Amino acid sequence: MFMTKKHDFKTLAVHAGQKPDKLHGALATPLYQTSTFVFDNVQQGANRFAGEETGYIYTRLGNPTQAVLEEKMAALEGGEAALAFGSGMAAVSAVLMYFLKSGDHVVHSDAIYGCTHSFLHEIICDYNVSATSVDTSDVQKVKDAIKPNTKVIYLETPANPTMKLCDIEAITKIAKEAGIVVIVDNTFMSPYLQSPLELGADVVLHSATKYIGGHGDVVAGLLVGSKEIMDGIRMTTLKDIGGIIAPFDAWLLIRGLKTLAVRMDRTCENAQKVAEFLEQHPAVEKVHYPGLPSFPQHELAKKQMKGFSGLISFELKGGYDAGVKLMNSVKLCQLAVSLGDVDTLIQHPASMTHSVVPEEERLEAKITPGLVRLSVGIEDVQDIIEDLEQGIS
């Protein structure tokens, strides 16, 4: 299928990377569920290992199904190349270990996924890599946190779970002047709603478990960036640490991406209505959603995002106890971690996804004990609202 950058996102989501099966003419991408590949002769095997001939060797090094996923994802994010991993954290750890060496320093958003925080402050720190947590919604604070040995600025925007935004373009300008790599976790937005590479980022990261897959049936991660960076990661921290994606999981993500635009349109529409309902509810203290005019960074959201996604966090006036009552009372909304599913999911960050973050840091990042995170799905929006209403009541 001939594709160009002139094609619309919705068309690329369906067709990019897809090639008719030459053997039988299958329309759907074939699933190459194989660990190894047969060589025609010894010389061909030697040439492939030496990098003198293209072709597949072993699925840890690459697989035809995975290649279609990576080509499609690169097209959607506007990057030269992409890499697929067995989980979002496999992608996080691989990209950070690729860029950070002993003695280096990383600046990161204060509200980030709990396991990313643990990797930076409990694992990689043992290898003489230091990390500074800052409020990256304040560009000046990011600039002030930079040290002579800072090699990476790691952004999560919107932040998990506070929905706080980073001005990607402004921060990348500062980073480029200092020769610092900018990595942006784009999981909450998907490539349909936000394009960090266009705003100057070097690498875009996704927990593909979420909106990319979209159906709650796969765990995976993705990186997108320049071919040079992706090739470097593929032949080092992906190949040698081995956080690879299974061919079947790659196949599931290819299928998920075909409906990404349709799902995101419905999710955004539902989330806006749910956020407006919550904001007007007398039992709700505060709603954090970039699509609301009351959101402090609403103008920045309109500037760098094409939509506001499906993630909402909010606090009830009754605090922690009221939040627990709500989460134990909902019937349609499912009490579960993760996000980006077609199902509406509700969870408590302080005791679940961010429990590994020290309490002092959680509070500083505005992850309060009563904060509830809602990932709005594609169900009928009135049914979602009625479920939340009865749960709150």
N, C-alpha and C positions, 0 to 999 in steps of 0.2 A: 504494500500500500504506500503510495507516494504521499508524503506529508511535508508541509512546510510550516514555518513559524507564522505564516499568514492565516493558517487555519485557526478557527475559534477554539477556545479551551474545551468546550463540550465535544467538539469533533476530535481533538487530540486525545481526550480521555477515552474515547471509544477506539480510535484507530492507530494512535502512535505506537510504534514498535511491533505492531501486528503484521505478520506476513502469512499468506496462505500456505498451508502445509503442502510441500512439494510431493510428498509420498502419496497422500490420499486426497488432498484438496480440502482438508478439514478447515472450517472457518475459525473455530475456537483454537486458541494457542494450545498445542500439544503439551501434555505433562510428561516431561522426561524424568521419570522416577528411577534414576540410576545413580549409583555411586561412582562408577568409572566408565571410561570410554575406550573402545578398541582402536588400536593403530593399524594402519595398512601394513606397515613394516617397521623395523627398528629405526631406520633413518627418520621416518616421520615422527616417531616418538621422541627421538633425540632433538629434532628440530623444534618441536613444540616446547619441550622442557627448556631449550635454549632461548626461546622467544623469537626464533627465526621463522616460525610458521604459525599462523592463526589456527585455532581449533581447540577442542576440549580435551582435557586430560583426566580430571578428577573433580567431582562436584564441589569439593571444598574450594577449588580454584575457580569455579565457574560452571554454569549449567545453562543450556539453551532457554529453558523456561524462565530462569532468573534473569537472563539477558534481556528478554522481552520486557519484563517488569522494570528493569533499570532504564531501558531506553524510553519507555513510556513516562516514567517518573521524571527523568531529566527533561523531557519535552514539556511537561506540565509545570515544572519549577523554573524553566528557562535556563537550565544549567547545561554544561557540556557533557557531564556524565553523572551516573548515580551508582550507589552501592546498596545492596540489600543485606540485612542481618537477621539473625534468629530472634531478636527482641529489640525493643527500644533502648534498653540499657546496654546491649551489646554494641549498638551504634554509638551511644554516648561514650562508653569506655574506650572504644576503638579510636574515635576521633580525638579525644583528649589525650590519650597515650601517644598518639602519632605526633601531636604538636608539642607536648610538654615533656621536657627532660629534667633531670636532676638540677635543682637550683632555680627553676623557672617559677613564675607566679601567674595566677589566673584571677581575673575579676569576674564575678558572676552576680546575677540577680539575687536579691535577698529572698524572694518568694519563688523557689524552684521545686521541681518534683523531689520528693523526699529521698529517693534512691540516688538521684544525681547529687544531692547534697552529701549523702553518705559517701559516695565514691570520691568526692573532692576532699572531704574533711576526715574520713576514717580509713581510706585505702591508699589513694595516690599520695597523700601527705607523708606516708611512711617511706616514700622514695624521694624525699626532699623537694617536694613540690608544694608551694604554699598557695592558699586561696583566700580571697577577700570577698565577703558578702556585702553588697551595697544596694542602696535603693536606686536601681538603674532607670527609674522613671525620671530621675533628676540627672540631667546630662552633666552638670558640673560635678556632682558627686562621683560619677564615673571617671571623669578627667582627673579629679583629685586622688582617686584610688590607684591610678597607674603608677607603677614603679619602673626603674630602669630594666628590671628583669621580667616585666610583664610580657607574656607571649600570646595570651588568649583573653578575649572578652567573650563571656558566654551569656547569652540573653535568652530569656523565656518570655515571649510576649504574644498574647496576654499571659500574665503570670499565673501560675498554678498555686492556690486557688483564688487569689484575690482579684484577678482580672486586671491588675495594674499593667499599664503599657510602657514600652520603651520606644523612644524615638530612634528607630533603626538607622535612618539616614544620617541624623546628627551624630550618633555614636560612631558609626563607621567612618565618618570623616575624621574624627579625632583619632580613631585607631589607625587609619592609613598613614596619618602624619607621623605616628610613632612606630610604624611597621608591625602592628599587632593584628593577629588573625581574629575575625569576628565570626562566631558560631551562633546561629539563631535556631532555637527549638520552635518549629512552626506547627507543632502538633495540634494546638487548639484551633488553628485557622484552616489548615489544609492549603495546598497550593491554589485552590480555587478562590480563596478569600484574601490571601496575603502573599507577596512575592519578595522575600528578603534579599534575594540575589540582585534584583533590580534596584534595591535601595542601598546596595553596596556591600552586603554581607559576603563572606568568603565561602561559608558552608551552611547549608540548611539541613536541619535534622527533624526526623519525624518518628514518633512511636506509631508505626503503621498499624498497630493493633487498633487504633482509634478510628478516625474518619477515613483513612485510606482503605482499610478493610471494611469497616462500617457495619459488620454484622455479628460482632462478638464471637467469632469462631476461629480467630488466628492471632498469634502473638508474633510480632515482627518489628523491625526497625529499618529506616532508610536514611541515607546521606546523599546530598546533591551538591555539586560544586564543579570546579574546573577538572578537566581530564587529568591534569598533572597531580592534583591533590588526590583524586579518587584512585588513580593508579597506584600512588604511593601508599595509601591506606590498604588497598586490596592486597598488595604484595608484602605487607608487614603486619599490622595489627589485626587485619581480618584473617589473612592466611595463617599466620603463626599462632595466634591466640585461638582462632577457630570459631568465632561466634556467627557461624554461617546460617543462612536461611535454608529450610528444606524446600525441595522443588514443589511439593504440593502446596506449601504455604505461599510460595511465590505465585502459583497459579490462582490461589484464592484472592490474592491482592490484585492481580490483573483483572479478575472478574469484578472485584469491588470498585476499582477505579473507573470502570465503564459507567457506573451510576453515580459517581461522586458529585457531579454538578447538580443532578436532580435531587439527591439526598440533602445536599447543603442548602439548596434553595428552600426546601420544605423545613429543614431544621432552623434556619435563620428566621423564617416567617413565624414558626411556632414560638421560638425563644423570645422574640420581640413581644409577642402577645402575653406570654407567661410573665416576663419581666415587668410589663406594664401592670398586670394584675397584682403581682406581689408588691409593687411600689405603692399601690393604692390601698393595700390591705391594712386595716388598723392594727393587726397583730405583728406586722413586720417593721423592724427598726430601720434596716438599711438594705438596699439592693445594689449589687455590683454587676453592672452589665454595660459594656461599651455602647450599646445601641440606645441607651436612655439619655436624653438631653441633660439629665441631672448628673450623669457620670462625669467626674472631674476632667477626664481626658477625652471627652466625646469628640472634640474637634480633631485631635490627633488620630482618633480611630477612623474618622471619615477620610482623613488625609492618606493614611497608609494601608487601610483595609477596604476590601470591596464588599464586605458584609461583616456582621458582628458575631457570627457563629452561634453555637447552641449552649455555651457554658454560662451559667449564672451562679453567683454565690450571694447568699443573703443571711441576715441575722434576724431572729425573732426577738420581740421585746422581752420574752421570758428567758432569753439566754440559752444556756446549755440544756437545761431541763426541757424547755419548750421544743428545742431542736430534736432532742431524743424522742420526745412524744410524737412529733411529726413523722420522723423517720420510721418509727415503729407502727405508725397508723396508716401510712399510705398503702394502697392496694394495687393501683396500676403502675405507679412509679416503683422501680425495683431497687431495694437497698443493696447496692453493689458498688465496688470501686470500678475504675476505668471510666471511659467516656467515649463519645463519638459513635455510639451504637445507634441503631435504628430504634432501640428501646430507650425509654426515659429512665435514667439512673440517678439515684440520690445517695449521698454519702456524707460522712463527718470527717473532714480533713485532719483535725487535731488528734483524733484517736485512731485514724486509719492511714490514709496515704502519707500524712506528714508527721506521724507519731515518732519517726526516727529523728526528726529535727528537734534539737534542744528547745525546751519550752520558752526560754528567754528569747531565742532567735525567732520562734514562731510568733510570739507576741510583737516583737519589733517589726516583723513583716506583715503585721495585721491579720495573722491567722489566729483568730480568737477562739476560745473554747466553744462559743455558740455559733460559729460559722458553718453554714450548710452549703454543700456544692451540689448543683443540679445540672445534669447533662440532658438537655431536652431532645427527645427523639422525634420520630415522624408520625406518631399517632395523631388522631384527631385532637386538635389543640384544646377544644372545650372539655374533652374527657380528661386531659392532663390537668387543666385548671380545676375542674370539679374534684379530682382526686386530692390535689393540694389543699383545696378549701376544706374538705372534710377532714383531712389530716391535721390541719392547723386548728380547726374547731374542736 
